[in-house]
Amino acid sequence: MDFDWSTPFPEGVISFLDTDLYKLTMQCAVFKYFPDVPVTYAFTNRTPEKKLSRKAFSWLCEQISKLGNISLSNDELLYLQTHCKYLTPPYLDFLKEFRLKPREQLNPTFHPIEADTGAEDELGDIHIEISGKWVETILYEIPLLALTSEAYFKFMDTDWNYDGQEQKAYDKGMRLLEAGCIHSEFGTRRRRDYHTQALVFRGLVKASKDGQKRGLPGVLSGTSNVHLAMRFDLPPVGTVAHEWFMGIAAITDNYLEATEEALRRWVGCFGEGVLGIALTDTFGTPAFLKAFSKPIKYISGTPNIPLVDDGTRPTASSRTYAEVYAGVRQDSGDPASFVKLMREFYESQGIKDKKTIVFSDSLNIDKCIEYKRISEEQGFQPTFGVGTFLTNDFTQLSTGKKSVPLNIVIKLSSAAGNPAIKISDNIGKNTGDSAKVAEVKQLLGYVEKEWAGGDETSRWGKADDVNKP
């Protein structure tokens, strides 16, 4: 399905499916196992020098209120049933009637940096508090981040236009295809707006079609944005986020076993080999690998369990999570060190299958090509989820310098009344209660690592940078 480019540019979030796939897969698993658990989320701006005006904040609040009017259409339901067969029928029945309730579940506030005058041009920091049942609030993260980014570039940094965005994406896509990179578009959460993301993905799809005609070795595997995937008649891509591990750890308050429990329940919801890319860094990759190396223990109701010789269902698998999962996702820390660590791990486990590494941490084209070389030298199949570099790569019209994206995140902050934290493989991505972070690091024997590329305040450049084509 193509776009009607004669219509006005859409504003805000335009569809229930205008989100990333892994929010739906995680909601499906939460619906099955934790339907009544209360949670909270916290908003963080890692680029605090970028502030909103009161006018921008008012627009943001208007858009947030509209989220309560969005529901799953019949066409969208049919698309999920057709292209996402791992989403369970009970969950899809739930989704048909599901509505967000922003007036009850969200509390956005504006905090002026100087005396509160009430003026529209007054600058301030924003806070967004989210609370409610996990299954009912899990979908807020992506639209709230996308709307906050859109508000900033609609009212604050306005020295840009859409000219050349589709061609720029096409050129990036061709470079990736020529280099033999398997890649997908992961840019919903920090996009400039929906129209930008649509232009970008249209450019990538055109590049993919031309690349196929030329016999180029790379592949466009799709987009994490379910609505765009539906409009281009492609399957969406994605698996799981840190939130799944963070939530289960907080609920159980057992950080020594939480990662294994998260893996176990993921397999319990979807079955072996389904959505089989594991995110390794929630509590540090070394701690993750201890759980990854264990045999799978089945939960009652796990689909597609291989039967034993006498036809009965076993309670445990003869294979480990590392054997069953197709691969892992690298989302923090030094990629080269990660690749080496994963090679050593798989060899120590006697696993000879060619595994996949999905890279997704602040990528650009040069990084994709470099990480492809490093991964293939170690016998892996690399793939790349490229986000902000695609959907928020703009130049200021008056200066020729980079129009720098916001680095904003929303993370689970508590579940079942307990603090939820993320440690990752980069200290700049530590999230949550600092005392709990320190406690868990000591419990798990976490070792801090330095990496020159880990500065979260300038992930996608600085204001003085000259933007590169």
SVG drawing of the C-alpha trace seen along z (x, -y; Angstrom):
<svg xmlns="http://www.w3.org/2000/svg" viewBox="-14 -36 52 80">
<polyline fill="none" stroke="black" stroke-width="0.4" points="0.0,0.0 1.4,-3.4 0.8,-6.8 -1.5,-9.5 1.1,-12.3 -1.5,-14.9 -3.0,-14.9 -1.7,-17.2 1.2,-16.0 -0.2,-14.0 0.3,-15.4 0.9,-13.3 0.2,-9.6 -2.2,-8.5 -2.9,-4.8 -3.0,-2.3 -0.3,-0.4 1.9,-3.5 4.3,-1.8 7.1,0.6 6.4,4.4 8.1,5.3 5.6,3.3 2.9,5.6 4.9,8.8 5.7,7.8 2.1,6.7 1.0,10.2 3.4,11.8 2.4,9.4 -1.3,10.2 -0.6,13.9 1.5,13.8 1.2,10.4 -2.3,9.0 -2.8,7.3 0.7,6.1 0.8,2.3 3.8,0.4 5.2,-3.1 7.4,-4.6 9.9,-7.5 10.7,-9.9 14.4,-11.1 15.8,-13.7 19.5,-12.9 19.9,-16.1 18.6,-18.5 19.8,-21.6 16.9,-20.9 13.8,-22.3 10.2,-22.9 8.3,-26.2 4.9,-26.3 3.3,-26.4 5.1,-23.3 4.1,-21.6 0.4,-22.5 0.5,-21.0 2.1,-17.9 -0.7,-17.6 -3.3,-17.9 -1.7,-15.1 -1.4,-12.9 -5.2,-13.3 -5.9,-12.2 -4.2,-8.8 -7.4,-7.8 -9.4,-8.1 -7.3,-5.6 -8.4,-1.9 -7.5,1.1 -9.4,1.1 -10.7,4.2 -8.1,3.9 -5.3,3.6 -6.6,6.6 -6.6,8.6 -3.1,7.5 -1.9,8.7 -3.7,12.0 -2.1,12.5 1.5,11.2 2.0,11.7 0.7,15.2 2.7,15.5 0.3,13.0 -2.1,15.3 -5.9,15.3 -6.8,14.4 -4.4,11.4 -5.9,10.2 -9.4,10.5 -8.2,8.3 -6.6,5.8 -9.9,5.4 -11.5,3.8 -8.4,2.1 -8.2,-1.6 -5.5,-3.8 -6.7,-6.1 -4.2,-9.0 -6.3,-11.1 -6.2,-8.4 -2.7,-7.0 -0.6,-10.0 0.5,-13.1 2.6,-15.4 3.9,-18.6 5.9,-21.7 8.6,-23.1 9.8,-26.6 13.5,-27.2 12.9,-30.8 10.0,-32.6 6.6,-31.2 5.0,-33.9 2.6,-31.7 3.9,-33.1 3.7,-30.8 7.4,-31.3 8.5,-30.5 11.1,-27.6 11.0,-24.6 11.7,-21.0 8.9,-18.5 8.1,-15.4 5.8,-12.6 4.5,-10.3 2.9,-7.0 1.1,-4.6 -1.4,-1.8 -1.5,1.9 1.5,3.1 -0.7,4.5 -2.6,1.3 0.3,-1.2 3.0,0.7 2.0,-0.9 2.6,-4.5 6.4,-4.6 6.7,-4.8 4.0,-7.4 5.0,-9.6 8.6,-9.7 7.7,-10.3 5.3,-13.1 7.8,-14.8 10.4,-14.8 7.7,-16.1 6.8,-18.9 10.4,-20.0 11.0,-20.2 7.6,-21.7 8.0,-24.6 11.7,-24.9 14.1,-23.9 12.1,-24.9 15.0,-25.8 14.5,-22.7 12.3,-21.2 11.5,-17.9 13.4,-18.5 15.7,-15.7 14.7,-13.3 13.5,-10.5 16.6,-10.8 18.9,-10.8 17.3,-7.6 17.5,-6.1 21.3,-6.9 21.8,-5.4 19.9,-2.3 21.9,-1.9 25.2,-2.1 23.9,0.6 22.8,2.8 26.1,2.4 27.9,3.3 25.8,6.5 24.1,5.3 20.8,6.8 19.1,3.9 15.7,2.6 14.3,-0.8 14.0,-1.2 13.4,-5.0 9.9,-5.5 10.7,-6.7 12.9,-9.6 11.7,-10.5 11.1,-14.1 7.5,-13.2 5.5,-10.5 5.8,-12.1 9.6,-12.0 9.5,-8.3 7.2,-7.6 9.5,-9.5 12.5,-7.6 11.0,-4.2 9.7,-5.0 13.3,-5.8 14.6,-2.6 11.9,-0.5 12.8,-2.2 16.5,-1.5 15.6,2.2 13.7,2.6 16.6,1.0 19.1,3.1 17.3,6.3 17.4,5.3 21.1,4.7 21.7,7.9 23.2,6.1 24.0,8.4 22.2,6.4 18.6,6.8 16.0,4.5 14.3,6.7 11.6,4.3 10.6,1.8 9.8,2.0 6.9,-0.4 3.8,1.8 1.7,-0.8 4.3,-1.5 4.9,2.2 1.2,2.6 1.0,-0.3 3.9,1.2 2.5,4.7 5.6,6.1 5.9,8.0 7.1,5.9 10.4,6.7 11.3,6.8 11.3,9.0 11.8,7.8 13.0,4.8 14.8,4.3 11.4,3.6 10.5,7.3 13.6,8.3 13.3,5.2 9.7,5.9 10.2,9.5 13.2,8.7 11.2,6.1 8.2,8.3 10.2,11.2 12.9,9.1 15.3,11.9 18.0,10.6 20.1,13.8 17.3,15.7 15.3,12.9 17.0,13.2 16.3,16.9 12.7,16.4 12.3,13.8 13.7,16.1 11.6,19.0 8.3,17.0 9.2,15.6 9.5,19.1 6.4,20.0 4.4,17.4 5.6,17.9 7.4,21.3 11.0,22.3 12.6,20.5 9.8,17.8 10.9,14.2 14.3,15.7 16.6,12.7 17.7,12.2 18.6,8.8 21.6,9.3 22.5,6.2 19.7,5.4 21.8,6.4 25.1,6.7 25.9,9.3 28.0,11.5 25.1,12.0 22.8,12.7 25.0,15.4 24.9,17.4 21.1,17.7 21.4,18.1 23.6,21.2 20.9,23.1 18.5,25.7 15.0,24.5 12.4,25.3 9.0,25.4 6.0,23.5 2.6,25.2 1.0,24.0 4.2,23.5 3.3,23.9 5.0,26.3 7.0,28.3 8.8,31.1 7.4,34.4 9.6,37.2 9.7,40.7 6.7,41.9 4.6,39.0 4.5,37.1 5.4,33.5 8.7,33.0 9.1,30.5 12.5,29.4 14.4,29.3 17.6,31.0 18.7,27.8 19.7,24.5 18.3,21.1 21.5,20.3 21.0,23.2 17.3,22.5 17.6,18.7 18.6,17.6 20.9,15.0 21.3,11.9 20.9,8.1 23.7,5.7 22.4,2.4 25.1,0.9 28.9,1.0 31.7,1.6 30.4,3.7 33.9,5.2 34.2,6.4 30.7,7.8 31.3,9.8 34.5,11.3 32.6,12.2 29.8,13.9 32.2,15.9 34.0,17.1 30.6,17.9 29.2,20.0 32.5,21.9 32.5,22.6 29.0,24.0 29.9,26.2 27.4,24.4 28.4,24.6 25.3,23.2 25.8,19.8 24.1,17.3 22.8,13.8 23.9,10.6 21.4,7.6 23.1,4.3 20.8,1.5 22.8,-1.1 23.0,-4.5 24.0,-3.2 25.0,-5.1 26.1,-3.6 29.8,-3.6 29.2,-1.8 27.0,0.9 29.7,1.6 32.4,1.8 30.4,4.0 29.5,6.3 33.2,6.9 34.0,7.5 31.0,9.9 31.7,11.9 35.3,12.4 34.0,14.1 31.5,16.3 28.3,14.4 25.5,13.2 25.1,9.5 21.9,7.5 21.3,3.8 18.3,1.9 19.0,-1.7 16.9,-4.3 17.5,-7.9 20.2,-8.3 17.4,-7.6 14.3,-9.3 15.9,-12.4 18.8,-13.3 18.4,-17.0 20.4,-20.1 19.6,-23.6 18.7,-25.6 20.4,-28.9 23.7,-27.4 24.3,-24.1 25.0,-22.6 23.3,-19.5 19.8,-19.8 20.5,-17.6 17.9,-15.0 16.7,-14.8 18.0,-11.8 14.9,-10.9 13.9,-7.7 11.0,-6.2 11.8,-3.3 9.9,-1.1 10.6,-2.6 8.7,-0.2 6.6,3.0 4.5,4.6 5.8,1.8 9.5,2.6 12.0,0.4 12.8,1.4 16.3,0.8 18.5,1.3 22.3,1.5 23.4,2.2 27.0,2.5 27.5,-1.3 27.3,-3.3 25.6,-6.1 22.6,-3.9 22.1,-3.0 18.4,-3.6 16.4,-3.7 16.9,-4.0 20.6,-4.5 20.7,-2.6 19.1,0.4 21.4,0.1 24.4,0.3 22.9,3.2 22.3,5.3 25.7,4.5 27.3,5.8 25.0,8.9 25.8,9.8 29.5,9.0 29.0,6.4 32.3,4.8 32.2,1.3 33.6,0.8 34.8,-2.3 33.9,-2.9 34.8,-6.0 31.5,-5.8 29.3,-5.8 28.6,-9.5 24.8,-9.7 24.7,-13.5 25.9,-13.6 24.8,-10.3 23.8,-11.8 26.1,-14.8 26.4,-18.3 25.0,-21.6 28.3,-22.8 28.7,-19.7 28.5,-20.2 26.0,-17.7 27.3,-15.1 25.2,-13.9"/>
</svg>
